[in-house]
Amino acid sequence: MSLSDKDKDTVRLFWAKVAGNTEAVGSNAVYRMLTVYPQTKTYFAHWKDLSSGSVNVRKHGKTIVNGIGEAVAKIDDLQKGLLSLSELHAFQLRVDPTNFKILNHCLLVVLAITFPAEFTPENHVAVDKFLAALARALSDKYR
């Protein structure tokens, strides 16, 4: 599924609301991922504390959501705009690309909980399509 101009505008407008809440949204999404999908903990075995309020979960969650914000800014060419992140995740971190989809799902749940009035079905569809495109762009170097 490709993103239409309307989808892109919808994502940009909605993500502006998320931008002021990056640590909370990110840490909740990462904690949810680690809890609901415990196999993802293997990438974070070096963290002593995987609880929802831990420093590492909060920091990594914020990093992820800020990275998604950068992707929103590069929405017109995600593959080119996310080349260095794709290479990092493929060659250094060696993250299984399936985990991008897992995190996307957790993020959608958190967005629905955090922004119940703003996360309309139209916003949900556009953000879901964007996150799928983002996952594909991050997975580019795995091929």
N, CA, C and O atoms as CSV, one atom per row, in Angstrom:
chain,resi,resn,atom,element,x,y,z
A,1,MET,N,N,0.832,-1.183,0.000
A,1,MET,CA,C,0.000,0.000,0.000
A,1,MET,C,C,0.875,1.244,0.000
A,1,MET,O,O,1.769,1.393,0.834
A,2,SER,N,N,0.613,2.105,-0.918
A,2,SER,CA,C,1.375,3.345,-0.944
A,2,SER,C,C,0.584,4.441,-0.237
A,2,SER,O,O,-0.636,4.368,-0.086
A,3,LEU,N,N,1.306,5.428,0.178
A,3,LEU,CA,C,0.691,6.558,0.879
A,3,LEU,C,C,0.237,7.609,-0.114
A,3,LEU,O,O,1.021,8.078,-0.939
A,4,SER,N,N,-1.025,7.974,-0.033
A,4,SER,CA,C,-1.536,9.052,-0.872
A,4,SER,C,C,-1.110,10.386,-0.262
A,4,SER,O,O,-0.632,10.434,0.872
A,5,ASP,N,N,-1.285,11.455,-1.014
A,5,ASP,CA,C,-0.987,12.783,-0.476
A,5,ASP,C,C,-1.859,13.070,0.746
A,5,ASP,O,O,-1.405,13.688,1.709
A,6,LYS,N,N,-3.105,12.622,0.700
A,6,LYS,CA,C,-4.005,12.811,1.845
A,6,LYS,C,C,-3.487,12.048,3.062
A,6,LYS,O,O,-3.499,12.571,4.176
A,7,ASP,N,N,-3.029,10.799,2.849
A,7,ASP,CA,C,-2.449,10.015,3.949
A,7,ASP,C,C,-1.263,10.750,4.562
A,7,ASP,O,O,-1.147,10.845,5.784
A,8,LYS,N,N,-0.393,11.264,3.718
A,8,LYS,CA,C,0.800,11.966,4.197
A,8,LYS,C,C,0.423,13.191,5.022
A,8,LYS,O,O,0.997,13.434,6.083
A,9,ASP,N,N,-0.534,13.953,4.536
A,9,ASP,CA,C,-0.989,15.135,5.285
A,9,ASP,C,C,-1.610,14.726,6.623
A,9,ASP,O,O,-1.387,15.380,7.642
A,10,THR,N,N,-2.385,13.651,6.613
A,10,THR,CA,C,-3.016,13.157,7.833
A,10,THR,C,C,-1.959,12.737,8.851
A,10,THR,O,O,-2.064,13.059,10.035
A,11,VAL,N,N,-0.945,12.019,8.383
A,11,VAL,CA,C,0.143,11.575,9.276
A,11,VAL,C,C,0.875,12.787,9.843
A,11,VAL,O,O,1.143,12.843,11.043
A,12,ARG,N,N,1.197,13.744,9.003
A,12,ARG,CA,C,1.915,14.941,9.475
A,12,ARG,C,C,1.117,15.669,10.558
A,12,ARG,O,O,1.668,16.047,11.591
A,13,LEU,N,N,-0.174,15.863,10.321
A,13,LEU,CA,C,-1.018,16.569,11.294
A,13,LEU,C,C,-1.146,15.787,12.597
A,13,LEU,O,O,-1.046,16.357,13.683
A,14,PHE,N,N,-1.368,14.484,12.484
A,14,PHE,CA,C,-1.508,13.678,13.707
A,14,PHE,C,C,-0.192,13.603,14.456
A,14,PHE,O,O,-0.171,13.712,15.682
A,15,TRP,N,N,0.908,13.417,13.735
A,15,TRP,CA,C,2.202,13.254,14.416
A,15,TRP,C,C,2.618,14.531,15.147
A,15,TRP,O,O,3.381,14.464,16.111
A,16,ALA,N,N,2.142,15.664,14.717
A,16,ALA,CA,C,2.416,16.914,15.431
A,16,ALA,C,C,1.866,16.838,16.856
A,16,ALA,O,O,2.431,17.438,17.770
A,17,LYS,N,N,0.780,16.113,17.049
A,17,LYS,CA,C,0.216,15.925,18.389
A,17,LYS,C,C,1.091,14.984,19.219
A,17,LYS,O,O,1.254,15.170,20.425
A,18,VAL,N,N,1.639,13.987,18.564
A,18,VAL,CA,C,2.491,13.004,19.245
A,18,VAL,C,C,3.809,13.644,19.668
A,18,VAL,O,O,4.370,13.283,20.702
A,19,ALA,N,N,4.302,14.584,18.880
A,19,ALA,CA,C,5.624,15.181,19.092
A,19,ALA,C,C,5.809,15.745,20.501
A,19,ALA,O,O,6.931,15.757,21.007
A,20,GLY,N,N,4.769,16.199,21.129
A,20,GLY,CA,C,4.885,16.734,22.479
A,20,GLY,C,C,4.827,15.681,23.561
A,20,GLY,O,O,4.869,16.006,24.748
A,21,ASN,N,N,4.730,14.419,23.168
A,21,ASN,CA,C,4.528,13.331,24.126
A,21,ASN,C,C,5.435,12.142,23.808
A,21,ASN,O,O,5.072,10.991,24.050
A,22,THR,N,N,6.613,12.432,23.264
A,22,THR,CA,C,7.453,11.362,22.723
A,22,THR,C,C,7.898,10.338,23.763
A,22,THR,O,O,7.860,9.136,23.500
A,23,GLU,N,N,8.314,10.792,24.925
A,23,GLU,CA,C,8.812,9.830,25.919
A,23,GLU,C,C,7.709,8.919,26.416
A,23,GLU,O,O,7.913,7.710,26.527
A,24,ALA,N,N,6.544,9.472,26.719
A,24,ALA,CA,C,5.441,8.655,27.229
A,24,ALA,C,C,4.960,7.662,26.171
A,24,ALA,O,O,4.780,6.480,26.462
A,25,VAL,N,N,4.755,8.139,24.956
A,25,VAL,CA,C,4.281,7.256,23.884
A,25,VAL,C,C,5.322,6.181,23.608
A,25,VAL,O,O,4.990,4.999,23.521
A,26,GLY,N,N,6.566,6.583,23.470
A,26,GLY,CA,C,7.626,5.629,23.153
A,26,GLY,C,C,7.857,4.608,24.239
A,26,GLY,O,O,7.964,3.416,23.952
A,27,SER,N,N,7.937,5.047,25.479
A,27,SER,CA,C,8.199,4.097,26.565
A,27,SER,C,C,7.026,3.139,26.741
A,27,SER,O,O,7.235,1.960,27.025
A,28,ASN,N,N,5.803,3.621,26.579
A,28,ASN,CA,C,4.647,2.731,26.683
A,28,ASN,C,C,4.641,1.701,25.554
A,28,ASN,O,O,4.299,0.540,25.776
A,29,ALA,N,N,5.014,2.117,24.359
A,29,ALA,CA,C,5.057,1.186,23.223
A,29,ALA,C,C,6.158,0.141,23.414
A,29,ALA,O,O,5.936,-1.045,23.171
A,30,VAL,N,N,7.340,0.574,23.846
A,30,VAL,CA,C,8.439,-0.369,24.061
A,30,VAL,C,C,8.098,-1.330,25.201
A,30,VAL,O,O,8.323,-2.534,25.082
A,31,TYR,N,N,7.565,-0.813,26.291
A,31,TYR,CA,C,7.195,-1.683,27.411
A,31,TYR,C,C,6.124,-2.688,26.979
A,31,TYR,O,O,6.204,-3.867,27.326
A,32,ARG,N,N,5.143,-2.233,26.238
A,32,ARG,CA,C,4.089,-3.125,25.738
A,32,ARG,C,C,4.704,-4.211,24.853
A,32,ARG,O,O,4.346,-5.382,24.974
A,33,MET,N,N,5.618,-3.831,23.972
A,33,MET,CA,C,6.270,-4.806,23.091
A,33,MET,C,C,7.024,-5.858,23.912
A,33,MET,O,O,6.906,-7.055,23.651
A,34,LEU,N,N,7.794,-5.407,24.899
A,34,LEU,CA,C,8.580,-6.334,25.716
A,34,LEU,C,C,7.701,-7.265,26.545
A,34,LEU,O,O,8.078,-8.403,26.825
A,35,THR,N,N,6.534,-6.775,26.930
A,35,THR,CA,C,5.625,-7.559,27.763
A,35,THR,C,C,4.779,-8.521,26.932
A,35,THR,O,O,4.661,-9.700,27.267
A,36,VAL,N,N,4.197,-8.019,25.856
A,36,VAL,CA,C,3.289,-8.825,25.046
A,36,VAL,C,C,4.056,-9.787,24.138
A,36,VAL,O,O,3.579,-10.885,23.847
A,37,TYR,N,N,5.222,-9.380,23.701
A,37,TYR,CA,C,6.059,-10.189,22.810
A,37,TYR,C,C,7.411,-10.402,23.494
A,37,TYR,O,O,8.395,-9.759,23.127
A,38,PRO,N,N,7.469,-11.289,24.476
A,38,PRO,CA,C,8.705,-11.432,25.277
A,38,PRO,C,C,9.928,-11.849,24.467
A,38,PRO,O,O,11.057,-11.668,24.925
A,39,GLN,N,N,9.726,-12.401,23.280
A,39,GLN,CA,C,10.883,-12.762,22.453
A,39,GLN,C,C,11.698,-11.532,22.055
A,39,GLN,O,O,12.872,-11.657,21.705
A,40,THR,N,N,11.086,-10.345,22.104
A,40,THR,CA,C,11.822,-9.126,21.750
A,40,THR,C,C,12.834,-8.735,22.820
A,40,THR,O,O,13.711,-7.908,22.572
A,41,LYS,N,N,12.718,-9.320,24.000
A,41,LYS,CA,C,13.663,-9.008,25.085
A,41,LYS,C,C,15.087,-9.423,24.747
A,41,LYS,O,O,16.034,-8.918,25.348
A,42,THR,N,N,15.253,-10.335,23.795
A,42,THR,CA,C,16.601,-10.804,23.461
A,42,THR,C,C,17.502,-9.670,22.985
A,42,THR,O,O,18.720,-9.734,23.153
A,43,TYR,N,N,16.917,-8.641,22.397
A,43,TYR,CA,C,17.708,-7.502,21.916
A,43,TYR,C,C,18.117,-6.568,23.050
A,43,TYR,O,O,18.960,-5.689,22.871
A,44,PHE,N,N,17.517,-6.766,24.206
A,44,PHE,CA,C,17.758,-5.866,25.330
A,44,PHE,C,C,18.257,-6.629,26.557
A,44,PHE,O,O,18.027,-6.208,27.691
A,45,ALA,N,N,18.929,-7.734,26.330
A,45,ALA,CA,C,19.425,-8.568,27.426
A,45,ALA,C,C,20.419,-7.815,28.304
A,45,ALA,O,O,20.610,-8.169,29.467
A,46,HIS,N,N,21.043,-6.798,27.766
A,46,HIS,CA,C,22.031,-6.018,28.514
A,46,HIS,C,C,21.372,-4.995,29.442
A,46,HIS,O,O,22.065,-4.354,30.232
A,47,TRP,N,N,20.065,-4.832,29.362
A,47,TRP,CA,C,19.360,-3.925,30.264
A,47,TRP,C,C,19.010,-4.677,31.543
A,47,TRP,O,O,18.459,-5.776,31.487
A,48,LYS,N,N,19.324,-4.096,32.683
A,48,LYS,CA,C,19.021,-4.729,33.962
A,48,LYS,C,C,17.540,-4.615,34.317
A,48,LYS,O,O,16.988,-5.497,34.975
A,49,ASP,N,N,16.903,-3.539,33.885
A,49,ASP,CA,C,15.517,-3.259,34.257
A,49,ASP,C,C,14.681,-3.024,32.999
A,49,ASP,O,O,14.927,-2.082,32.246
A,50,LEU,N,N,13.694,-3.886,32.783
A,50,LEU,CA,C,12.813,-3.771,31.617
A,50,LEU,C,C,11.417,-3.290,32.017
A,50,LEU,O,O,10.465,-3.436,31.251
A,51,SER,N,N,11.297,-2.722,33.206
A,51,SER,CA,C,9.983,-2.267,33.672
A,51,SER,C,C,9.564,-0.994,32.939
A,51,SER,O,O,10.372,-0.346,32.273
A,52,SER,N,N,8.300,-0.659,33.076
A,52,SER,CA,C,7.747,0.459,32.303
A,52,SER,C,C,8.400,1.801,32.625
A,52,SER,O,O,8.488,2.662,31.749
A,53,GLY,N,N,8.848,1.993,33.832
A,53,GLY,CA,C,9.446,3.275,34.186
A,53,GLY,C,C,10.959,3.304,34.150
A,53,GLY,O,O,11.573,4.295,34.545
A,54,SER,N,N,11.566,2.225,33.681
A,54,SER,CA,C,13.028,2.167,33.721
A,54,SER,C,C,13.652,3.202,32.792
A,54,SER,O,O,13.061,3.612,31.793
A,55,VAL,N,N,14.841,3.601,33.149
A,55,VAL,CA,C,15.563,4.603,32.362
A,55,VAL,C,C,15.757,4.127,30.929
A,55,VAL,O,O,15.551,4.894,29.988
A,56,ASN,N,N,16.153,2.869,30.754
A,56,ASN,CA,C,16.425,2.358,29.409
A,56,ASN,C,C,15.173,2.293,28.546
A,56,ASN,O,O,15.210,2.650,27.369
A,57,VAL,N,N,14.067,1.840,29.123
A,57,VAL,CA,C,12.818,1.759,28.361
A,57,VAL,C,C,12.360,3.159,27.963
A,57,VAL,O,O,11.946,3.379,26.825
A,58,ARG,N,N,12.435,4.100,28.895
A,58,ARG,CA,C,12.025,5.479,28.586
A,58,ARG,C,C,12.927,6.091,27.513
A,58,ARG,O,O,12.445,6.716,26.567
A,59,LYS,N,N,14.227,5.907,27.669
A,59,LYS,CA,C,15.175,6.494,26.714
A,59,LYS,C,C,15.013,5.894,25.317
A,59,LYS,O,O,14.979,6.618,24.322
A,60,HIS,N,N,14.914,4.566,25.253
A,60,HIS,CA,C,14.798,3.927,23.945
A,60,HIS,C,C,13.456,4.261,23.294
A,60,HIS,O,O,13.383,4.484,22.085
A,61,GLY,N,N,12.410,4.292,24.092
A,61,GLY,CA,C,11.101,4.665,23.561
A,61,GLY,C,C,11.106,6.054,22.969
A,61,GLY,O,O,10.556,6.286,21.892
A,62,LYS,N,N,11.729,6.977,23.676
A,62,LYS,CA,C,11.820,8.357,23.174
A,62,LYS,C,C,12.647,8.405,21.887
A,62,LYS,O,O,12.298,9.118,20.947
A,63,THR,N,N,13.726,7.655,21.850
A,63,THR,CA,C,14.570,7.596,20.653
A,63,THR,C,C,13.773,7.081,19.458
A,63,THR,O,O,13.873,7.624,18.358
A,64,ILE,N,N,12.987,6.039,19.676
A,64,ILE,CA,C,12.184,5.466,18.593
A,64,ILE,C,C,11.156,6.475,18.089
A,64,ILE,O,O,11.039,6.697,16.884
A,65,VAL,N,N,10.419,7.079,19.003
A,65,VAL,CA,C,9.362,8.010,18.584
A,65,VAL,C,C,9.965,9.254,17.934
A,65,VAL,O,O,9.390,9.793,16.988
A,66,ASN,N,N,11.099,9.711,18.421
A,66,ASN,CA,C,11.778,10.826,17.749
A,66,ASN,C,C,12.236,10.413,16.349
A,66,ASN,O,O,12.171,11.207,15.411
A,67,GLY,N,N,12.698,9.172,16.214
A,67,GLY,CA,C,13.091,8.656,14.899
A,67,GLY,C,C,11.905,8.576,13.948
A,67,GLY,O,O,12.033,8.866,12.759
A,68,ILE,N,N,10.756,8.182,14.474
A,68,ILE,CA,C,9.544,8.159,13.650
A,68,ILE,C,C,9.185,9.582,13.233
A,68,ILE,O,O,8.738,9.814,12.110
A,69,GLY,N,N,9.383,10.527,14.139
A,69,GLY,CA,C,9.149,11.932,13.792
A,69,GLY,C,C,10.053,12.383,12.654
A,69,GLY,O,O,9.618,13.120,11.769
A,70,GLU,N,N,11.304,11.946,12.673
A,70,GLU,CA,C,12.216,12.260,11.560
A,70,GLU,C,C,11.732,11.604,10.271
A,70,GLU,O,O,11.844,12.185,9.191
A,71,ALA,N,N,11.198,10.400,10.388
A,71,ALA,CA,C,10.663,9.715,9.207
A,71,ALA,C,C,9.451,10.459,8.651
A,71,ALA,O,O,9.259,10.519,7.437
A,72,VAL,N,N,8.639,11.020,9.535
A,72,VAL,CA,C,7.495,11.814,9.075
A,72,VAL,C,C,8.002,12.979,8.225
A,72,VAL,O,O,7.409,13.315,7.200
A,73,ALA,N,N,9.090,13.582,8.655
A,73,ALA,CA,C,9.669,14.698,7.894
A,73,ALA,C,C,10.218,14.236,6.538
A,73,ALA,O,O,10.350,15.040,5.615
A,74,LYS,N,N,10.534,12.950,6.419
A,74,LYS,CA,C,11.091,12.395,5.177
A,74,LYS,C,C,10.069,11.505,4.471
A,74,LYS,O,O,10.434,10.626,3.690
A,75,ILE,N,N,8.815,11.733,4.745
A,75,ILE,CA,C,7.728,10.858,4.298
A,75,ILE,C,C,7.659,10.697,2.782
A,75,ILE,O,O,7.146,9.691,2.293
A,76,ASP,N,N,8.164,11.664,2.040
A,76,ASP,CA,C,8.101,11.585,0.583
A,76,ASP,C,C,9.126,10.630,-0.020
A,76,ASP,O,O,8.973,10.218,-1.170
A,77,ASP,N,N,10.168,10.268,0.732
A,77,ASP,CA,C,11.164,9.309,0.256
A,77,ASP,C,C,11.764,8.589,1.462
A,77,ASP,O,O,12.889,8.869,1.874
A,78,LEU,N,N,11.002,7.669,2.010
A,78,LEU,CA,C,11.425,6.978,3.227
A,78,LEU,C,C,12.673,6.132,3.008
A,78,LEU,O,O,13.548,6.099,3.873
A,79,GLN,N,N,12.775,5.449,1.874
A,79,GLN,CA,C,13.936,4.588,1.665
A,79,GLN,C,C,15.232,5.382,1.654
A,79,GLN,O,O,16.208,4.985,2.291
A,80,LYS,N,N,15.250,6.470,0.956
A,80,LYS,CA,C,16.454,7.307,0.918
A,80,LYS,C,C,16.659,7.992,2.269
A,80,LYS,O,O,17.780,8.051,2.774
A,81,GLY,N,N,15.594,8.501,2.844
A,81,GLY,CA,C,15.693,9.235,4.096
A,81,GLY,C,C,16.101,8.384,5.285
A,81,GLY,O,O,16.663,8.895,6.254
A,82,LEU,N,N,15.819,7.079,5.219
A,82,LEU,CA,C,16.112,6.193,6.341
A,82,LEU,C,C,17.225,5.202,6.042
A,82,LEU,O,O,17.359,4.184,6.722
A,83,LEU,N,N,18.014,5.497,5.034
A,83,LEU,CA,C,19.081,4.585,4.627
A,83,LEU,C,C,20.033,4.258,5.770
A,83,LEU,O,O,20.354,3.090,5.984
A,84,SER,N,N,20.486,5.261,6.503
A,84,SER,CA,C,21.445,4.993,7.586
A,84,SER,C,C,20.808,4.182,8.710
A,84,SER,O,O,21.465,3.325,9.300
A,85,LEU,N,N,19.545,4.441,9.010
A,85,LEU,CA,C,18.856,3.643,10.040
A,85,LEU,C,C,18.654,2.209,9.568
A,85,LEU,O,O,18.769,1.273,10.359
A,86,SER,N,N,18.357,2.033,8.295
A,86,SER,CA,C,18.199,0.694,7.743
A,86,SER,C,C,19.510,-0.082,7.855
A,86,SER,O,O,19.521,-1.243,8.263
A,87,GLU,N,N,20.599,0.564,7.492
A,87,GLU,CA,C,21.907,-0.081,7.587
A,87,GLU,C,C,22.266,-0.405,9.036
A,87,GLU,O,O,22.790,-1.483,9.318
A,88,LEU,N,N,21.990,0.513,9.948
A,88,LEU,CA,C,22.261,0.291,11.370
A,88,LEU,C,C,21.518,-0.940,11.882
A,88,LEU,O,O,22.112,-1.810,12.519
A,89,HIS,N,N,20.219,-1.009,11.601
A,89,HIS,CA,C,19.411,-2.125,12.110
A,89,HIS,C,C,19.760,-3.448,11.425
A,89,HIS,O,O,19.673,-4.507,12.047
A,90,ALA,N,N,20.150,-3.397,10.165
A,90,ALA,CA,C,20.473,-4.630,9.436
A,90,ALA,C,C,21.860,-5.157,9.753
A,90,ALA,O,O,22.034,-6.351,9.995
A,91,PHE,N,N,22.854,-4.267,9.754
A,91,PHE,CA,C,24.236,-4.728,9.821
A,91,PHE,C,C,24.858,-4.677,11.204
A,91,PHE,O,O,25.680,-5.531,11.538
A,92,GLN,N,N,24.486,-3.699,12.013
A,92,GLN,CA,C,25.076,-3.599,13.345
A,92,GLN,C,C,24.188,-4.231,14.409
A,92,GLN,O,O,24.635,-5.098,15.160
A,93,LEU,N,N,22.948,-3.804,14.472
A,93,LEU,CA,C,22.049,-4.289,15.518
A,93,LEU,C,C,21.466,-5.660,15.186
A,93,LEU,O,O,21.105,-6.424,16.081
A,94,ARG,N,N,21.378,-5.959,13.905
A,94,ARG,CA,C,20.856,-7.239,13.419
A,94,ARG,C,C,19.478,-7.568,13.983
A,94,ARG,O,O,19.225,-8.669,14.472
A,95,VAL,N,N,18.614,-6.593,13.899
A,95,VAL,CA,C,17.243,-6.746,14.374
A,95,VAL,C,C,16.435,-7.467,13.307
A,95,VAL,O,O,16.453,-7.080,12.139
A,96,ASP,N,N,15.732,-8.508,13.706
A,96,ASP,CA,C,14.844,-9.212,12.786
A,96,ASP,C,C,13.753,-8.234,12.363
A,96,ASP,O,O,13.075,-7.668,13.221
A,97,PRO,N,N,13.567,-8.022,11.055
A,97,PRO,CA,C,12.594,-7.033,10.592
A,97,PRO,C,C,11.158,-7.313,11.032
A,97,PRO,O,O,10.323,-6.408,11.009
A,98,THR,N,N,10.861,-8.527,11.426
A,98,THR,CA,C,9.530,-8.829,11.961
A,98,THR,C,C,9.237,-7.962,13.178
A,98,THR,O,O,8.086,-7.620,13.449
A,99,ASN,N,N,10.277,-7.618,13.896
A,99,ASN,CA,C,10.088,-6.809,15.103
A,99,ASN,C,C,9.605,-5.396,14.795
A,99,ASN,O,O,8.996,-4.760,15.654
A,100,PHE,N,N,9.859,-4.894,13.600
A,100,PHE,CA,C,9.329,-3.580,13.229
A,100,PHE,C,C,7.804,-3.629,13.197
A,100,PHE,O,O,7.135,-2.697,13.644
A,101,LYS,N,N,7.261,-4.722,12.664
A,101,LYS,CA,C,5.810,-4.885,12.617
A,101,LYS,C,C,5.233,-5.041,14.021
A,101,LYS,O,O,4.162,-4.515,14.323
A,102,ILE,N,N,5.941,-5.755,14.862
A,102,ILE,CA,C,5.491,-5.933,16.252
A,102,ILE,C,C,5.445,-4.580,16.958
A,102,ILE,O,O,4.456,-4.249,17.612
A,103,LEU,N,N,6.507,-3.807,16.825
A,103,LEU,CA,C,6.535,-2.493,17.459
A,103,LEU,C,C,5.453,-1.594,16.877
A,103,LEU,O,O,4.814,-0.845,17.615
A,104,ASN,N,N,5.241,-1.657,15.581
A,104,ASN,CA,C,4.187,-0.851,14.958
A,104,ASN,C,C,2.836,-1.153,15.580
A,104,ASN,O,O,2.065,-0.242,15.879
A,105,HIS,N,N,2.552,-2.428,15.772
A,105,HIS,CA,C,1.275,-2.808,16.377
A,105,HIS,C,C,1.155,-2.229,17.783
A,105,HIS,O,O,0.123,-1.662,18.141
A,106,CYS,N,N,2.202,-2.373,18.568
A,106,CYS,CA,C,2.191,-1.844,19.934
A,106,CYS,C,C,2.037,-0.328,19.928
A,106,CYS,O,O,1.334,0.233,20.768
A,107,LEU,N,N,2.681,0.318,19.000
A,107,LEU,CA,C,2.587,1.769,18.895
A,107,LEU,C,C,1.162,2.203,18.550
A,107,LEU,O,O,0.663,3.180,19.108
A,108,LEU,N,N,0.511,1.494,17.643
A,108,LEU,CA,C,-0.871,1.823,17.296
A,108,LEU,C,C,-1.791,1.701,18.513
A,108,LEU,O,O,-2.678,2.531,18.715
A,109,VAL,N,N,-1.576,0.676,19.309
A,109,VAL,CA,C,-2.383,0.499,20.527
A,109,VAL,C,C,-2.154,1.671,21.479
A,109,VAL,O,O,-3.106,2.225,22.029
A,110,VAL,N,N,-0.905,2.041,21.671
A,110,VAL,CA,C,-0.578,3.151,22.567
A,110,VAL,C,C,-1.154,4.469,22.048
A,110,VAL,O,O,-1.661,5.275,22.828
A,111,LEU,N,N,-1.077,4.684,20.754
A,111,LEU,CA,C,-1.646,5.915,20.193
A,111,LEU,C,C,-3.154,5.976,20.414
A,111,LEU,O,O,-3.700,7.037,20.716
A,112,ALA,N,N,-3.821,4.842,20.264
A,112,ALA,CA,C,-5.270,4.801,20.491
A,112,ALA,C,C,-5.613,5.083,21.946
A,112,ALA,O,O,-6.607,5.748,22.234
A,113,ILE,N,N,-4.803,4.585,22.855
A,113,ILE,CA,C,-5.038,4.813,24.286
A,113,ILE,C,C,-4.712,6.253,24.666
A,113,ILE,O,O,-5.457,6.880,25.419
A,114,THR,N,N,-3.619,6.773,24.157
A,114,THR,CA,C,-3.130,8.095,24.531
A,114,THR,C,C,-3.938,9.221,23.893
A,114,THR,O,O,-4.128,10.276,24.498
A,115,PHE,N,N,-4.406,8.993,22.683
A,115,PHE,CA,C,-5.134,10.026,21.941
A,115,PHE,C,C,-6.501,9.505,21.495
A,115,PHE,O,O,-6.765,9.425,20.295
A,116,PRO,N,N,-7.367,9.152,22.435
A,116,PRO,CA,C,-8.631,8.516,22.041
A,116,PRO,C,C,-9.511,9.376,21.134
A,116,PRO,O,O,-10.152,8.846,20.226
A,117,ALA,N,N,-9.555,10.652,21.352
A,117,ALA,CA,C,-10.406,11.514,20.514
A,117,ALA,C,C,-9.759,11.794,19.157
A,117,ALA,O,O,-10.448,11.873,18.141
A,118,GLU,N,N,-8.430,11.942,19.147
A,118,GLU,CA,C,-7.720,12.299,17.918
A,118,GLU,C,C,-7.426,11.112,17.011
A,118,GLU,O,O,-7.269,11.274,15.801
A,119,PHE,N,N,-7.350,9.911,17.600
A,119,PHE,CA,C,-6.981,8.733,16.808
A,119,PHE,C,C,-8.233,8.147,16.154
A,119,PHE,O,O,-8.683,7.048,16.477
A,120,THR,N,N,-8.765,8.921,15.233
A,120,THR,CA,C,-9.970,8.542,14.503
A,120,THR,C,C,-9.659,7.374,13.567
A,120,THR,O,O,-8.490,7.070,13.330
A,121,PRO,N,N,-10.681,6.725,13.037
A,121,PRO,CA,C,-10.409,5.661,12.062
A,121,PRO,C,C,-9.580,6.155,10.869
A,121,PRO,O,O,-8.734,5.421,10.358
A,122,GLU,N,N,-9.817,7.386,10.428
A,122,GLU,CA,C,-9.058,7.938,9.307
A,122,GLU,C,C,-7.585,8.113,9.684
A,122,GLU,O,O,-6.693,7.789,8.901
A,123,ASN,N,N,-7.343,8.630,10.892
A,123,ASN,CA,C,-5.958,8.765,11.358
A,123,ASN,C,C,-5.317,7.402,11.543
A,123,ASN,O,O,-4.150,7.206,11.205
A,124,HIS,N,N,-6.077,6.468,12.077
A,124,HIS,CA,C,-5.574,5.115,12.302
A,124,HIS,C,C,-5.093,4.503,10.987
A,124,HIS,O,O,-3.986,3.968,10.916
A,125,VAL,N,N,-5.918,4.581,9.956
A,125,VAL,CA,C,-5.555,3.995,8.661
A,125,VAL,C,C,-4.290,4.646,8.108
A,125,VAL,O,O,-3.375,3.955,7.662
A,126,ALA,N,N,-4.244,5.967,8.138
A,126,ALA,CA,C,-3.087,6.677,7.571
A,126,ALA,C,C,-1.813,6.363,8.349
A,126,ALA,O,O,-0.767,6.116,7.750
A,127,VAL,N,N,-1.895,6.370,9.681
A,127,VAL,CA,C,-0.713,6.085,10.497
A,127,VAL,C,C,-0.283,4.631,10.314
A,127,VAL,O,O,0.913,4.347,10.243
A,128,ASP,N,N,-1.228,3.723,10.239
A,128,ASP,CA,C,-0.906,2.311,10.025
A,128,ASP,C,C,-0.188,2.126,8.687
A,128,ASP,O,O,0.813,1.413,8.620
A,129,LYS,N,N,-0.682,2.750,7.635
A,129,LYS,CA,C,-0.028,2.665,6.320
A,129,LYS,C,C,1.370,3.274,6.376
A,129,LYS,O,O,2.310,2.737,5.791
A,130,PHE,N,N,1.502,4.395,7.079
A,130,PHE,CA,C,2.813,5.028,7.209
A,130,PHE,C,C,3.787,4.123,7.953
A,130,PHE,O,O,4.926,3.951,7.520
A,131,LEU,N,N,3.349,3.542,9.070
A,131,LEU,CA,C,4.239,2.672,9.845
A,131,LEU,C,C,4.633,1.432,9.046
A,131,LEU,O,O,5.754,0.943,9.182
A,132,ALA,N,N,3.727,0.920,8.218
A,132,ALA,CA,C,4.067,-0.210,7.346
A,132,ALA,C,C,5.121,0.212,6.320
A,132,ALA,O,O,6.063,-0.534,6.055
A,133,ALA,N,N,4.965,1.400,5.749
A,133,ALA,CA,C,5.955,1.916,4.796
A,133,ALA,C,C,7.296,2.150,5.486
A,133,ALA,O,O,8.353,1.900,4.907
A,134,LEU,N,N,7.246,2.626,6.712
A,134,LEU,CA,C,8.459,2.835,7.502
A,134,LEU,C,C,9.162,1.510,7.759
A,134,LEU,O,O,10.382,1.419,7.625
A,135,ALA,N,N,8.405,0.483,8.126
A,135,ALA,CA,C,8.988,-0.840,8.360
A,135,ALA,C,C,9.629,-1.387,7.085
A,135,ALA,O,O,10.705,-1.983,7.130
A,136,ARG,N,N,8.963,-1.182,5.952
A,136,ARG,CA,C,9.541,-1.630,4.677
A,136,ARG,C,C,10.849,-0.894,4.382
A,136,ARG,O,O,11.820,-1.501,3.930
A,137,ALA,N,N,10.868,0.411,4.637
A,137,ALA,CA,C,12.078,1.191,4.392
A,137,ALA,C,C,13.217,0.742,5.301
A,137,ALA,O,O,14.364,0.649,4.863
A,138,LEU,N,N,12.905,0.463,6.565
A,138,LEU,CA,C,13.934,0.004,7.495
A,138,LEU,C,C,14.428,-1.404,7.112
A,138,LEU,O,O,15.567,-1.765,7.409
A,139,SER,N,N,13.594,-2.168,6.475
A,139,SER,CA,C,13.949,-3.541,6.084
A,139,SER,C,C,14.681,-3.602,4.745
A,139,SER,O,O,15.093,-4.678,4.310
A,140,ASP,N,N,14.841,-2.480,4.107
A,140,ASP,CA,C,15.412,-2.421,2.764
A,140,ASP,C,C,16.781,-3.095,2.667
A,140,ASP,O,O,17.035,-3.813,1.699
A,141,LYS,N,N,17.646,-2.890,3.613
A,141,LYS,CA,C,19.001,-3.423,3.545
A,141,LYS,C,C,19.073,-4.912,3.906
A,141,LYS,O,O,20.141,-5.519,3.829
A,142,TYR,N,N,17.944,-5.492,4.296
A,142,TYR,CA,C,17.919,-6.929,4.615
A,142,TYR,C,C,17.811,-7.766,3.353
A,142,TYR,O,O,18.050,-8.973,3.393
A,143,ARG,N,N,17.459,-7.152,2.244
A,143,ARG,CA,C,17.228,-7.905,1.002
A,143,ARG,C,C,18.491,-8.115,0.229
A,143,ARG,O,O,18.467,-8.729,-0.838
